[in-house]
Amino acid sequence: MTRPTAGGVTVTVRVAPRASKPSLTVDADGTLRARLHAPPVDGAANEELIEMLADAFGLPRRAVVIVGGAQSRTKRVRLEGIDGPRAAKVLGALRAV
């Protein structure tokens, strides 16, 4: 789920830490899922999520900010410097994977 904000979009991500193979996908119901290799200890999983989203959306790491759910499996992440259509295009490509 994406929501436009001033200067970017906010996405909701469902995170699964300690996955054997890291991946970023969109389920059939539209849920963005991040499977992370890092454990949820000392912010390691959050750092991996930021790096993964920055790479996927073509943004610098500083443009990816966790704004809600930092200690939860469901997180709200703000992507700065990207518009809704561009975010939808990236999410559409992740759905096709």
Protein Blocks (a to p, Z undefined) as FASTA:
>chain_A
ZZddehiacddddddehifbdcddddfkopacdddfbdceehlmmmmmmmmmmmmnopaf
klpccfehklbmbdcdddehiafklmmmmmmmmmmZZ
